[in-house]
Amino acid sequence: MCRSIVRLREGAQIAGHEDIEAAARQFVRKVSGFSKPAPHNEAVFEQAIAEITEAVERLMQGLVIRGASN
């Protein structure tokens, strides 16, 4: 569905906040069907991006990667 979203983890290396947020923005654009929301939809659009970014960051921080030195 979102072929343009880049992988956010390579081995034990996790992408930074900006890359995660960019992927979340691309996802919201894709699922909403809007590349740029109208002003009356902007708040909900940005809220979805923030929530997805937070969820992905929690996921990445919670992953246990075998062979990675912590």
mmJSON file of the N, C-alpha and C atoms, coordinates in Angstrom:
{"data_MODEL":{"atom_site":{
"group_PDB":["ATOM","ATOM","ATOM","ATOM","ATOM","ATOM","ATOM","ATOM","ATOM","ATOM","ATOM","ATOM","ATOM","ATOM","ATOM","ATOM","ATOM","ATOM","ATOM","ATOM","ATOM","ATOM","ATOM","ATOM","ATOM","ATOM","ATOM","ATOM","ATOM","ATOM","ATOM","ATOM","ATOM","ATOM","ATOM","ATOM","ATOM","ATOM","ATOM","ATOM","ATOM","ATOM","ATOM","ATOM","ATOM","ATOM","ATOM","ATOM","ATOM","ATOM","ATOM","ATOM","ATOM","ATOM","ATOM","ATOM","ATOM","ATOM","ATOM","ATOM","ATOM","ATOM","ATOM","ATOM","ATOM","ATOM","ATOM","ATOM","ATOM","ATOM","ATOM","ATOM","ATOM","ATOM","ATOM","ATOM","ATOM","ATOM","ATOM","ATOM","ATOM","ATOM","ATOM","ATOM","ATOM","ATOM","ATOM","ATOM","ATOM","ATOM","ATOM","ATOM","ATOM","ATOM","ATOM","ATOM","ATOM","ATOM","ATOM","ATOM","ATOM","ATOM","ATOM","ATOM","ATOM","ATOM","ATOM","ATOM","ATOM","ATOM","ATOM","ATOM","ATOM","ATOM","ATOM","ATOM","ATOM","ATOM","ATOM","ATOM","ATOM","ATOM","ATOM","ATOM","ATOM","ATOM","ATOM","ATOM","ATOM","ATOM","ATOM","ATOM","ATOM","ATOM","ATOM","ATOM","ATOM","ATOM","ATOM","ATOM","ATOM","ATOM","ATOM","ATOM","ATOM","ATOM","ATOM","ATOM","ATOM","ATOM","ATOM","ATOM","ATOM","ATOM","ATOM","ATOM","ATOM","ATOM","ATOM","ATOM","ATOM","ATOM","ATOM","ATOM","ATOM","ATOM","ATOM","ATOM","ATOM","ATOM","ATOM","ATOM","ATOM","ATOM","ATOM","ATOM","ATOM","ATOM","ATOM","ATOM","ATOM","ATOM","ATOM","ATOM","ATOM","ATOM","ATOM","ATOM","ATOM","ATOM","ATOM","ATOM","ATOM","ATOM","ATOM","ATOM","ATOM","ATOM","ATOM","ATOM","ATOM","ATOM","ATOM","ATOM","ATOM","ATOM","ATOM","ATOM","ATOM","ATOM"],
"id":[1,2,3,4,5,6,7,8,9,10,11,12,13,14,15,16,17,18,19,20,21,22,23,24,25,26,27,28,29,30,31,32,33,34,35,36,37,38,39,40,41,42,43,44,45,46,47,48,49,50,51,52,53,54,55,56,57,58,59,60,61,62,63,64,65,66,67,68,69,70,71,72,73,74,75,76,77,78,79,80,81,82,83,84,85,86,87,88,89,90,91,92,93,94,95,96,97,98,99,100,101,102,103,104,105,106,107,108,109,110,111,112,113,114,115,116,117,118,119,120,121,122,123,124,125,126,127,128,129,130,131,132,133,134,135,136,137,138,139,140,141,142,143,144,145,146,147,148,149,150,151,152,153,154,155,156,157,158,159,160,161,162,163,164,165,166,167,168,169,170,171,172,173,174,175,176,177,178,179,180,181,182,183,184,185,186,187,188,189,190,191,192,193,194,195,196,197,198,199,200,201,202,203,204,205,206,207,208,209,210],
"type_symbol":["N","C","C","N","C","C","N","C","C","N","C","C","N","C","C","N","C","C","N","C","C","N","C","C","N","C","C","N","C","C","N","C","C","N","C","C","N","C","C","N","C","C","N","C","C","N","C","C","N","C","C","N","C","C","N","C","C","N","C","C","N","C","C","N","C","C","N","C","C","N","C","C","N","C","C","N","C","C","N","C","C","N","C","C","N","C","C","N","C","C","N","C","C","N","C","C","N","C","C","N","C","C","N","C","C","N","C","C","N","C","C","N","C","C","N","C","C","N","C","C","N","C","C","N","C","C","N","C","C","N","C","C","N","C","C","N","C","C","N","C","C","N","C","C","N","C","C","N","C","C","N","C","C","N","C","C","N","C","C","N","C","C","N","C","C","N","C","C","N","C","C","N","C","C","N","C","C","N","C","C","N","C","C","N","C","C","N","C","C","N","C","C","N","C","C","N","C","C","N","C","C","N","C","C","N","C","C","N","C","C"],
"label_atom_id":["N","CA","C","N","CA","C","N","CA","C","N","CA","C","N","CA","C","N","CA","C","N","CA","C","N","CA","C","N","CA","C","N","CA","C","N","CA","C","N","CA","C","N","CA","C","N","CA","C","N","CA","C","N","CA","C","N","CA","C","N","CA","C","N","CA","C","N","CA","C","N","CA","C","N","CA","C","N","CA","C","N","CA","C","N","CA","C","N","CA","C","N","CA","C","N","CA","C","N","CA","C","N","CA","C","N","CA","C","N","CA","C","N","CA","C","N","CA","C","N","CA","C","N","CA","C","N","CA","C","N","CA","C","N","CA","C","N","CA","C","N","CA","C","N","CA","C","N","CA","C","N","CA","C","N","CA","C","N","CA","C","N","CA","C","N","CA","C","N","CA","C","N","CA","C","N","CA","C","N","CA","C","N","CA","C","N","CA","C","N","CA","C","N","CA","C","N","CA","C","N","CA","C","N","CA","C","N","CA","C","N","CA","C","N","CA","C","N","CA","C","N","CA","C","N","CA","C","N","CA","C","N","CA","C","N","CA","C","N","CA","C","N","CA","C"],
"label_alt_id":[null,null,null,null,null,null,null,null,null,null,null,null,null,null,null,null,null,null,null,null,null,null,null,null,null,null,null,null,null,null,null,null,null,null,null,null,null,null,null,null,null,null,null,null,null,null,null,null,null,null,null,null,null,null,null,null,null,null,null,null,null,null,null,null,null,null,null,null,null,null,null,null,null,null,null,null,null,null,null,null,null,null,null,null,null,null,null,null,null,null,null,null,null,null,null,null,null,null,null,null,null,null,null,null,null,null,null,null,null,null,null,null,null,null,null,null,null,null,null,null,null,null,null,null,null,null,null,null,null,null,null,null,null,null,null,null,null,null,null,null,null,null,null,null,null,null,null,null,null,null,null,null,null,null,null,null,null,null,null,null,null,null,null,null,null,null,null,null,null,null,null,null,null,null,null,null,null,null,null,null,null,null,null,null,null,null,null,null,null,null,null,null,null,null,null,null,null,null,null,null,null,null,null,null,null,null,null,null,null,null],
"label_comp_id":["MET","MET","MET","CYS","CYS","CYS","ARG","ARG","ARG","SER","SER","SER","ILE","ILE","ILE","VAL","VAL","VAL","ARG","ARG","ARG","LEU","LEU","LEU","ARG","ARG","ARG","GLU","GLU","GLU","GLY","GLY","GLY","ALA","ALA","ALA","GLN","GLN","GLN","ILE","ILE","ILE","ALA","ALA","ALA","GLY","GLY","GLY","HIS","HIS","HIS","GLU","GLU","GLU","ASP","ASP","ASP","ILE","ILE","ILE","GLU","GLU","GLU","ALA","ALA","ALA","ALA","ALA","ALA","ALA","ALA","ALA","ARG","ARG","ARG","GLN","GLN","GLN","PHE","PHE","PHE","VAL","VAL","VAL","ARG","ARG","ARG","LYS","LYS","LYS","VAL","VAL","VAL","SER","SER","SER","GLY","GLY","GLY","PHE","PHE","PHE","SER","SER","SER","LYS","LYS","LYS","PRO","PRO","PRO","ALA","ALA","ALA","PRO","PRO","PRO","HIS","HIS","HIS","ASN","ASN","ASN","GLU","GLU","GLU","ALA","ALA","ALA","VAL","VAL","VAL","PHE","PHE","PHE","GLU","GLU","GLU","GLN","GLN","GLN","ALA","ALA","ALA","ILE","ILE","ILE","ALA","ALA","ALA","GLU","GLU","GLU","ILE","ILE","ILE","THR","THR","THR","GLU","GLU","GLU","ALA","ALA","ALA","VAL","VAL","VAL","GLU","GLU","GLU","ARG","ARG","ARG","LEU","LEU","LEU","MET","MET","MET","GLN","GLN","GLN","GLY","GLY","GLY","LEU","LEU","LEU","VAL","VAL","VAL","ILE","ILE","ILE","ARG","ARG","ARG","GLY","GLY","GLY","ALA","ALA","ALA","SER","SER","SER","ASN","ASN","ASN"],
"label_asym_id":["A","A","A","A","A","A","A","A","A","A","A","A","A","A","A","A","A","A","A","A","A","A","A","A","A","A","A","A","A","A","A","A","A","A","A","A","A","A","A","A","A","A","A","A","A","A","A","A","A","A","A","A","A","A","A","A","A","A","A","A","A","A","A","A","A","A","A","A","A","A","A","A","A","A","A","A","A","A","A","A","A","A","A","A","A","A","A","A","A","A","A","A","A","A","A","A","A","A","A","A","A","A","A","A","A","A","A","A","A","A","A","A","A","A","A","A","A","A","A","A","A","A","A","A","A","A","A","A","A","A","A","A","A","A","A","A","A","A","A","A","A","A","A","A","A","A","A","A","A","A","A","A","A","A","A","A","A","A","A","A","A","A","A","A","A","A","A","A","A","A","A","A","A","A","A","A","A","A","A","A","A","A","A","A","A","A","A","A","A","A","A","A","A","A","A","A","A","A","A","A","A","A","A","A","A","A","A","A","A","A"],
"label_entity_id":["1","1","1","1","1","1","1","1","1","1","1","1","1","1","1","1","1","1","1","1","1","1","1","1","1","1","1","1","1","1","1","1","1","1","1","1","1","1","1","1","1","1","1","1","1","1","1","1","1","1","1","1","1","1","1","1","1","1","1","1","1","1","1","1","1","1","1","1","1","1","1","1","1","1","1","1","1","1","1","1","1","1","1","1","1","1","1","1","1","1","1","1","1","1","1","1","1","1","1","1","1","1","1","1","1","1","1","1","1","1","1","1","1","1","1","1","1","1","1","1","1","1","1","1","1","1","1","1","1","1","1","1","1","1","1","1","1","1","1","1","1","1","1","1","1","1","1","1","1","1","1","1","1","1","1","1","1","1","1","1","1","1","1","1","1","1","1","1","1","1","1","1","1","1","1","1","1","1","1","1","1","1","1","1","1","1","1","1","1","1","1","1","1","1","1","1","1","1","1","1","1","1","1","1","1","1","1","1","1","1"],
"label_seq_id":[1,1,1,2,2,2,3,3,3,4,4,4,5,5,5,6,6,6,7,7,7,8,8,8,9,9,9,10,10,10,11,11,11,12,12,12,13,13,13,14,14,14,15,15,15,16,16,16,17,17,17,18,18,18,19,19,19,20,20,20,21,21,21,22,22,22,23,23,23,24,24,24,25,25,25,26,26,26,27,27,27,28,28,28,29,29,29,30,30,30,31,31,31,32,32,32,33,33,33,34,34,34,35,35,35,36,36,36,37,37,37,38,38,38,39,39,39,40,40,40,41,41,41,42,42,42,43,43,43,44,44,44,45,45,45,46,46,46,47,47,47,48,48,48,49,49,49,50,50,50,51,51,51,52,52,52,53,53,53,54,54,54,55,55,55,56,56,56,57,57,57,58,58,58,59,59,59,60,60,60,61,61,61,62,62,62,63,63,63,64,64,64,65,65,65,66,66,66,67,67,67,68,68,68,69,69,69,70,70,70],
"pdbx_PDB_ins_code":[null,null,null,null,null,null,null,null,null,null,null,null,null,null,null,null,null,null,null,null,null,null,null,null,null,null,null,null,null,null,null,null,null,null,null,null,null,null,null,null,null,null,null,null,null,null,null,null,null,null,null,null,null,null,null,null,null,null,null,null,null,null,null,null,null,null,null,null,null,null,null,null,null,null,null,null,null,null,null,null,null,null,null,null,null,null,null,null,null,null,null,null,null,null,null,null,null,null,null,null,null,null,null,null,null,null,null,null,null,null,null,null,null,null,null,null,null,null,null,null,null,null,null,null,null,null,null,null,null,null,null,null,null,null,null,null,null,null,null,null,null,null,null,null,null,null,null,null,null,null,null,null,null,null,null,null,null,null,null,null,null,null,null,null,null,null,null,null,null,null,null,null,null,null,null,null,null,null,null,null,null,null,null,null,null,null,null,null,null,null,null,null,null,null,null,null,null,null,null,null,null,null,null,null,null,null,null,null,null,null],
"Cartn_x":[0.818,0.0,0.863,1.879,2.705,4.133,4.313,5.631,6.668,6.272,7.241,7.731,7.143,7.609,8.875,9.906,11.181,11.201,12.074,12.261,12.842,12.313,12.738,13.718,14.101,15.084,15.966,17.266,18.246,19.095,18.895,19.596,19.151,20.112,19.795,19.67,19.948,19.897,18.462,17.957,16.582,16.613,15.708,15.609,15.312,15.65,15.392,13.948,13.622,12.261,11.766,12.602,12.189,11.794,12.572,12.259,10.973,10.787,9.567,8.35,8.477,7.373,7.063,8.084,7.87,7.123,7.464,6.769,5.313,5.089,3.729,2.915,3.527,2.847,2.465,3.386,3.1,1.961,1.964,0.902,-0.449,-0.514,-1.776,-2.251,-1.333,-1.705,-2.327,-1.687,-2.149,-3.529,-3.706,-4.977,-6.115,-5.782,-6.838,-7.228,-6.309,-6.564,-6.283,-5.709,-5.368,-3.86,-3.27,-1.848,-1.644,-2.602,-2.599,-4.047,-4.305,-5.694,-6.187,-7.487,-8.119,-7.952,-7.992,-7.817,-8.722,-9.967,-10.887,-10.549,-9.644,-9.216,-7.784,-7.104,-5.683,-5.398,-6.2,-5.956,-6.033,-7.045,-7.199,-6.11,-5.706,-4.629,-3.316,-2.995,-1.765,-1.819,-2.994,-3.135,-2.863,-3.377,-3.126,-1.637,-0.968,0.48,1.218,0.861,1.518,1.296,0.074,-0.231,0.491,0.557,1.257,2.753,3.3,4.719,5.032,4.225,4.439,4.35,3.37,3.204,4.409,4.896,6.051,7.299,7.478,8.632,8.565,7.381,7.236,7.568,7.074,7.364,8.866,9.521,10.964,11.758,11.363,12.074,11.812,10.679,10.331,10.848,11.322,11.814,13.058,13.1,14.305,14.938,16.125,16.808,17.935,17.82,18.835,20.171,21.207,22.554,22.934,22.006,22.327,22.916,23.945,24.531,23.781,23.307,22.54,23.339],
"Cartn_y":[-1.196,0.0,1.263,1.319,2.522,2.189,1.918,1.512,2.597,3.858,4.941,5.163,4.504,4.639,3.808,4.435,3.756,2.919,1.934,1.104,1.983,1.853,2.708,2.017,0.807,0.089,-0.722,-0.586,-1.405,-2.073,-3.362,-4.049,-3.457,-3.063,-2.462,-0.945,-0.387,1.061,1.503,2.407,2.895,4.318,4.612,5.946,6.99,8.218,9.329,9.8,10.704,11.235,11.816,12.579,13.223,12.2,11.121,10.081,9.339,9.097,8.416,9.306,10.589,11.51,11.631,11.651,11.718,10.478,9.316,8.086,8.131,8.652,8.779,9.737,10.825,11.798,11.15,10.392,9.717,8.708,7.986,7.015,7.714,8.819,9.543,10.099,10.599,11.082,9.958,8.801,7.671,7.202,6.971,6.422,7.438,8.731,9.751,10.13,9.926,10.327,11.796,12.485,13.907,14.09,14.757,15.062,16.28,17.17,18.328,18.546,18.495,18.641,20.085,20.216,21.537,22.115,23.417,24.03,23.447,23.092,22.559,21.113,20.46,19.097,19.039,20.16,20.17,19.683,20.071,19.669,18.157,17.532,16.083,15.349,15.893,15.339,15.345,16.498,16.63,15.779,15.659,14.814,13.361,12.898,11.518,11.286,12.237,12.117,12.015,12.854,12.841,11.514,10.999,9.741,8.563,8.542,7.455,7.551,8.756,8.943,8.412,8.753,8.279,6.761,6.181,4.727,4.026,4.539,3.921,4.071,5.218,5.402,4.438,4.229,3.25,1.849,1.517,0.213,0.022,0.979,0.857,0.737,1.511,1.451,0.14,-0.484,-1.725,-2.983,-2.857,-4.029,-4.615,-5.921,-6.62,-7.22,-6.764,-7.19,-8.135,-9.351,-10.354,-9.961,-10.116,-9.814,-8.348,-7.497,-6.081,-5.851,-5.023,-4.706,-3.52,-3.651,-2.579,-1.896],
"Cartn_z":[0.0,0.0,0.0,0.854,0.965,0.558,-0.691,-1.169,-0.998,-0.915,-0.816,0.62,1.582,2.959,3.12,3.624,3.783,5.052,5.063,6.258,7.354,8.545,9.658,10.599,10.254,11.067,10.131,10.32,9.609,10.681,10.86,11.944,13.264,14.069,15.365,15.262,14.096,13.899,13.624,14.455,14.327,13.779,12.871,12.274,13.335,13.03,13.936,13.873,14.767,14.882,13.557,12.871,11.624,10.563,10.453,9.473,9.834,11.122,11.574,11.316,11.607,11.366,9.868,9.033,7.582,7.091,7.619,7.244,7.72,8.928,9.454,8.581,8.164,7.297,5.966,5.382,4.118,4.294,5.41,5.687,5.787,6.535,6.708,5.368,4.58,3.242,2.417,2.467,1.657,2.104,3.405,3.872,3.825,3.964,3.929,2.504,1.573,0.2,-0.066,0.918,0.778,0.875,-0.109,0.01,0.903,0.903,1.805,2.227,3.517,3.965,3.826,3.683,3.705,5.106,5.233,6.556,7.634,7.287,8.296,8.69,7.964,8.313,8.831,8.837,9.181,10.599,11.564,12.954,13.128,12.567,12.712,11.933,10.797,9.981,10.784,11.373,12.167,13.437,14.043,15.235,14.9,13.763,13.338,13.112,12.492,12.258,13.585,14.537,15.853,16.564,16.529,17.21,16.563,15.246,14.556,14.826,14.805,15.113,16.501,17.485,18.858,18.934,18.271,18.303,17.679,16.566,15.912,16.775,17.397,18.282,19.462,20.036,21.125,20.623,19.437,18.846,18.691,18.091,17.835,19.132,20.148,21.428,22.16,21.898,22.574,21.896,20.667,19.955,20.612,20.677,21.146,19.895,19.592,18.377,18.765,18.344,18.671,18.053,18.849,18.37,18.493,18.893,19.031,20.405,20.451,21.757,22.342,23.569,24.209,25.254],
"occupancy":[1.0,1.0,1.0,1.0,1.0,1.0,1.0,1.0,1.0,1.0,1.0,1.0,1.0,1.0,1.0,1.0,1.0,1.0,1.0,1.0,1.0,1.0,1.0,1.0,1.0,1.0,1.0,1.0,1.0,1.0,1.0,1.0,1.0,1.0,1.0,1.0,1.0,1.0,1.0,1.0,1.0,1.0,1.0,1.0,1.0,1.0,1.0,1.0,1.0,1.0,1.0,1.0,1.0,1.0,1.0,1.0,1.0,1.0,1.0,1.0,1.0,1.0,1.0,1.0,1.0,1.0,1.0,1.0,1.0,1.0,1.0,1.0,1.0,1.0,1.0,1.0,1.0,1.0,1.0,1.0,1.0,1.0,1.0,1.0,1.0,1.0,1.0,1.0,1.0,1.0,1.0,1.0,1.0,1.0,1.0,1.0,1.0,1.0,1.0,1.0,1.0,1.0,1.0,1.0,1.0,1.0,1.0,1.0,1.0,1.0,1.0,1.0,1.0,1.0,1.0,1.0,1.0,1.0,1.0,1.0,1.0,1.0,1.0,1.0,1.0,1.0,1.0,1.0,1.0,1.0,1.0,1.0,1.0,1.0,1.0,1.0,1.0,1.0,1.0,1.0,1.0,1.0,1.0,1.0,1.0,1.0,1.0,1.0,1.0,1.0,1.0,1.0,1.0,1.0,1.0,1.0,1.0,1.0,1.0,1.0,1.0,1.0,1.0,1.0,1.0,1.0,1.0,1.0,1.0,1.0,1.0,1.0,1.0,1.0,1.0,1.0,1.0,1.0,1.0,1.0,1.0,1.0,1.0,1.0,1.0,1.0,1.0,1.0,1.0,1.0,1.0,1.0,1.0,1.0,1.0,1.0,1.0,1.0,1.0,1.0,1.0,1.0,1.0,1.0,1.0,1.0,1.0,1.0,1.0,1.0],
"B_iso_or_equiv":[0.0,0.0,0.0,0.0,0.0,0.0,0.0,0.0,0.0,0.0,0.0,0.0,0.0,0.0,0.0,0.0,0.0,0.0,0.0,0.0,0.0,0.0,0.0,0.0,0.0,0.0,0.0,0.0,0.0,0.0,0.0,0.0,0.0,0.0,0.0,0.0,0.0,0.0,0.0,0.0,0.0,0.0,0.0,0.0,0.0,0.0,0.0,0.0,0.0,0.0,0.0,0.0,0.0,0.0,0.0,0.0,0.0,0.0,0.0,0.0,0.0,0.0,0.0,0.0,0.0,0.0,0.0,0.0,0.0,0.0,0.0,0.0,0.0,0.0,0.0,0.0,0.0,0.0,0.0,0.0,0.0,0.0,0.0,0.0,0.0,0.0,0.0,0.0,0.0,0.0,0.0,0.0,0.0,0.0,0.0,0.0,0.0,0.0,0.0,0.0,0.0,0.0,0.0,0.0,0.0,0.0,0.0,0.0,0.0,0.0,0.0,0.0,0.0,0.0,0.0,0.0,0.0,0.0,0.0,0.0,0.0,0.0,0.0,0.0,0.0,0.0,0.0,0.0,0.0,0.0,0.0,0.0,0.0,0.0,0.0,0.0,0.0,0.0,0.0,0.0,0.0,0.0,0.0,0.0,0.0,0.0,0.0,0.0,0.0,0.0,0.0,0.0,0.0,0.0,0.0,0.0,0.0,0.0,0.0,0.0,0.0,0.0,0.0,0.0,0.0,0.0,0.0,0.0,0.0,0.0,0.0,0.0,0.0,0.0,0.0,0.0,0.0,0.0,0.0,0.0,0.0,0.0,0.0,0.0,0.0,0.0,0.0,0.0,0.0,0.0,0.0,0.0,0.0,0.0,0.0,0.0,0.0,0.0,0.0,0.0,0.0,0.0,0.0,0.0,0.0,0.0,0.0,0.0,0.0,0.0],
"pdbx_formal_charge":[null,null,null,null,null,null,null,null,null,null,null,null,null,null,null,null,null,null,null,null,null,null,null,null,null,null,null,null,null,null,null,null,null,null,null,null,null,null,null,null,null,null,null,null,null,null,null,null,null,null,null,null,null,null,null,null,null,null,null,null,null,null,null,null,null,null,null,null,null,null,null,null,null,null,null,null,null,null,null,null,null,null,null,null,null,null,null,null,null,null,null,null,null,null,null,null,null,null,null,null,null,null,null,null,null,null,null,null,null,null,null,null,null,null,null,null,null,null,null,null,null,null,null,null,null,null,null,null,null,null,null,null,null,null,null,null,null,null,null,null,null,null,null,null,null,null,null,null,null,null,null,null,null,null,null,null,null,null,null,null,null,null,null,null,null,null,null,null,null,null,null,null,null,null,null,null,null,null,null,null,null,null,null,null,null,null,null,null,null,null,null,null,null,null,null,null,null,null,null,null,null,null,null,null,null,null,null,null,null,null],
"auth_seq_id":[1,1,1,2,2,2,3,3,3,4,4,4,5,5,5,6,6,6,7,7,7,8,8,8,9,9,9,10,10,10,11,11,11,12,12,12,13,13,13,14,14,14,15,15,15,16,16,16,17,17,17,18,18,18,19,19,19,20,20,20,21,21,21,22,22,22,23,23,23,24,24,24,25,25,25,26,26,26,27,27,27,28,28,28,29,29,29,30,30,30,31,31,31,32,32,32,33,33,33,34,34,34,35,35,35,36,36,36,37,37,37,38,38,38,39,39,39,40,40,40,41,41,41,42,42,42,43,43,43,44,44,44,45,45,45,46,46,46,47,47,47,48,48,48,49,49,49,50,50,50,51,51,51,52,52,52,53,53,53,54,54,54,55,55,55,56,56,56,57,57,57,58,58,58,59,59,59,60,60,60,61,61,61,62,62,62,63,63,63,64,64,64,65,65,65,66,66,66,67,67,67,68,68,68,69,69,69,70,70,70],
"auth_comp_id":["MET","MET","MET","CYS","CYS","CYS","ARG","ARG","ARG","SER","SER","SER","ILE","ILE","ILE","VAL","VAL","VAL","ARG","ARG","ARG","LEU","LEU","LEU","ARG","ARG","ARG","GLU","GLU","GLU","GLY","GLY","GLY","ALA","ALA","ALA","GLN","GLN","GLN","ILE","ILE","ILE","ALA","ALA","ALA","GLY","GLY","GLY","HIS","HIS","HIS","GLU","GLU","GLU","ASP","ASP","ASP","ILE","ILE","ILE","GLU","GLU","GLU","ALA","ALA","ALA","ALA","ALA","ALA","ALA","ALA","ALA","ARG","ARG","ARG","GLN","GLN","GLN","PHE","PHE","PHE","VAL","VAL","VAL","ARG","ARG","ARG","LYS","LYS","LYS","VAL","VAL","VAL","SER","SER","SER","GLY","GLY","GLY","PHE","PHE","PHE","SER","SER","SER","LYS","LYS","LYS","PRO","PRO","PRO","ALA","ALA","ALA","PRO","PRO","PRO","HIS","HIS","HIS","ASN","ASN","ASN","GLU","GLU","GLU","ALA","ALA","ALA","VAL","VAL","VAL","PHE","PHE","PHE","GLU","GLU","GLU","GLN","GLN","GLN","ALA","ALA","ALA","ILE","ILE","ILE","ALA","ALA","ALA","GLU","GLU","GLU","ILE","ILE","ILE","THR","THR","THR","GLU","GLU","GLU","ALA","ALA","ALA","VAL","VAL","VAL","GLU","GLU","GLU","ARG","ARG","ARG","LEU","LEU","LEU","MET","MET","MET","GLN","GLN","GLN","GLY","GLY","GLY","LEU","LEU","LEU","VAL","VAL","VAL","ILE","ILE","ILE","ARG","ARG","ARG","GLY","GLY","GLY","ALA","ALA","ALA","SER","SER","SER","ASN","ASN","ASN"],
"auth_asym_id":["A","A","A","A","A","A","A","A","A","A","A","A","A","A","A","A","A","A","A","A","A","A","A","A","A","A","A","A","A","A","A","A","A","A","A","A","A","A","A","A","A","A","A","A","A","A","A","A","A","A","A","A","A","A","A","A","A","A","A","A","A","A","A","A","A","A","A","A","A","A","A","A","A","A","A","A","A","A","A","A","A","A","A","A","A","A","A","A","A","A","A","A","A","A","A","A","A","A","A","A","A","A","A","A","A","A","A","A","A","A","A","A","A","A","A","A","A","A","A","A","A","A","A","A","A","A","A","A","A","A","A","A","A","A","A","A","A","A","A","A","A","A","A","A","A","A","A","A","A","A","A","A","A","A","A","A","A","A","A","A","A","A","A","A","A","A","A","A","A","A","A","A","A","A","A","A","A","A","A","A","A","A","A","A","A","A","A","A","A","A","A","A","A","A","A","A","A","A","A","A","A","A","A","A","A","A","A","A","A","A"],
"auth_atom_id":["N","CA","C","N","CA","C","N","CA","C","N","CA","C","N","CA","C","N","CA","C","N","CA","C","N","CA","C","N","CA","C","N","CA","C","N","CA","C","N","CA","C","N","CA","C","N","CA","C","N","CA","C","N","CA","C","N","CA","C","N","CA","C","N","CA","C","N","CA","C","N","CA","C","N","CA","C","N","CA","C","N","CA","C","N","CA","C","N","CA","C","N","CA","C","N","CA","C","N","CA","C","N","CA","C","N","CA","C","N","CA","C","N","CA","C","N","CA","C","N","CA","C","N","CA","C","N","CA","C","N","CA","C","N","CA","C","N","CA","C","N","CA","C","N","CA","C","N","CA","C","N","CA","C","N","CA","C","N","CA","C","N","CA","C","N","CA","C","N","CA","C","N","CA","C","N","CA","C","N","CA","C","N","CA","C","N","CA","C","N","CA","C","N","CA","C","N","CA","C","N","CA","C","N","CA","C","N","CA","C","N","CA","C","N","CA","C","N","CA","C","N","CA","C","N","CA","C","N","CA","C","N","CA","C","N","CA","C","N","CA","C","N","CA","C"],
"pdbx_PDB_model_num":[1,1,1,1,1,1,1,1,1,1,1,1,1,1,1,1,1,1,1,1,1,1,1,1,1,1,1,1,1,1,1,1,1,1,1,1,1,1,1,1,1,1,1,1,1,1,1,1,1,1,1,1,1,1,1,1,1,1,1,1,1,1,1,1,1,1,1,1,1,1,1,1,1,1,1,1,1,1,1,1,1,1,1,1,1,1,1,1,1,1,1,1,1,1,1,1,1,1,1,1,1,1,1,1,1,1,1,1,1,1,1,1,1,1,1,1,1,1,1,1,1,1,1,1,1,1,1,1,1,1,1,1,1,1,1,1,1,1,1,1,1,1,1,1,1,1,1,1,1,1,1,1,1,1,1,1,1,1,1,1,1,1,1,1,1,1,1,1,1,1,1,1,1,1,1,1,1,1,1,1,1,1,1,1,1,1,1,1,1,1,1,1,1,1,1,1,1,1,1,1,1,1,1,1,1,1,1,1,1,1]
}}}
